[in-house]
Amino acid sequence: MKKIEAIIREERLDAVKKALEEIGLIGMTVTEVSGRGQQKGIPLQWRVGEYRVDFLPKLKIEIICHDDDCNAAVDAIMKSAKTGRIGDGKIFVLPVEAAYRIRTAETGEAVV
Amino acid sequence: MDTGDTAWLLVSTALVMLMTPGLALFYGGMVRRKNLISTLMMSFSILALVGVLWIVFGYTLGFGPDIGGFIGNFHFFGMNNVGEAPSDVYATTVPHLIFMMFQGMFAIITVALITGAVVERIKFSALMVFAVAWLALIYGPISHWVWGGGWLAQLGVLDFAGGTVVHINAGVSALALVLLLGARKGFKKETMEPNNIPMVLIGASLLWFGWFGFNAGSALGSNGLAAEAFVTTNTAAAMAALTWILLSWRQRRPTLLGAATGAVVGLVAITPAAGYVTPLAAIAIGAIAACASYFAMNWRSKRNFDDSLDVFACHGVGGIVGALATGLFATVAVNAAGFDGLFHGNAMQLGKQALGVLATGGFALIGTLVIGKIIDKTMGLRVTEVEEVVGLDLSQHGERAYGGIK
């Protein structure tokens, strides 16, 4: 089992959701996060002049999938989240040690 | 007694009351979320505190029979000699009590205005003590000088609804407190993002709405002069907001925060002139005041001087522009009880207005420095560094604006 953590633009969520559904991945957790990458925030305006906001709002999607589905999932996110402009986000893949379904007490691959 | 005048003064007084919670929201939206409750609390508790003190000693110091042109005596102490019958001197067609309360609302908002300069770092207890002393020692005398028959009134200085008594007084006092308090921790290093700009707009709109009571109410009657002041007030606010929108385009884009600020500056500047000038003059006053405040704010923001919400640039500078503009644009064609200004052939009036600005500004600056210094040496003006970092909502009030986990 793998965990995919993708930091994406807020406005790409629908496209990413759809692309993952198409390859059969329904379950996901979405969190509003803020952070910064290479472009280091954006300028906002005050009454006069401006100030820099270091951390930009993004969404973090977390998906747990079978090892076999991982590449397809990464590929789907990569294509659907891309705009080509700076700030499109990042994808991380992590190993998952164990999984449990609370309702049925199932464990392992059956949970995903 | 005139029932129409009385009805209008009752309504106006209520309108001016609404300005203080409006101010709370105007200021509250601009601070960081950890200081929102604290900022709202400052204005609201001053509404309570000065609401009581005005009855006990505030009114008599400002409007009691004259002592040497400087301050009122204790003739009206605790509402002694103030009743349902009209005063012989002030607003002679309405109950003396409602004139007193109308003036009380002015005193309340003037003290509350100052808080914008010191939010996010002043100790709540120290602010309350400061408010008591400042009301007695600064607001009392200055309101007497201009409106209570004191020396500036005798000289013929014009202040229709409080450009000098309220705005210059509060703006300069704010400056004095900033000199004593210093900048907020992290000023110019950390991002201090306003927590809620829509809240700023609600506050500014309540101020604009309440200001009709402030200015048109200052006609002290339900009459043509009230209508005149109503029109000049709205016009100046609209023009100043528009000017600020245009100015901020120079620096990228127009902002809502700027538009709301512009409106407030226009309201400030028209206040001393509202019942003495024509609507066209109000357009000029709105435009000039917005430019002056905008550039004052720009200048201030480049310096290490942390007047948090620019009380001096908005109220001090706006008030000074308005007071001087009164000396330029005033005409007896609008108000026979006033005087002509420079543009109507009376250069002397501009000199008198300038004297009013200097006397009020000088007295407010020095007086507030002395009061502030004494409080700083005895109980301390500023919260500790830890309290400031945690935020004044938790450290001063044990409350927060937004709950944690839903």
Interface residues (C-beta under 8 A of the other chain):
Chain A: L44 Q45 W46 R47 V48 G49 E50 Y51 R52 V53 D54
Chain B: T191 M192 E193 P194 S248 Q251 R252 R253 T255 L257 G258 T261 Y294 M297 N298 S301 D310
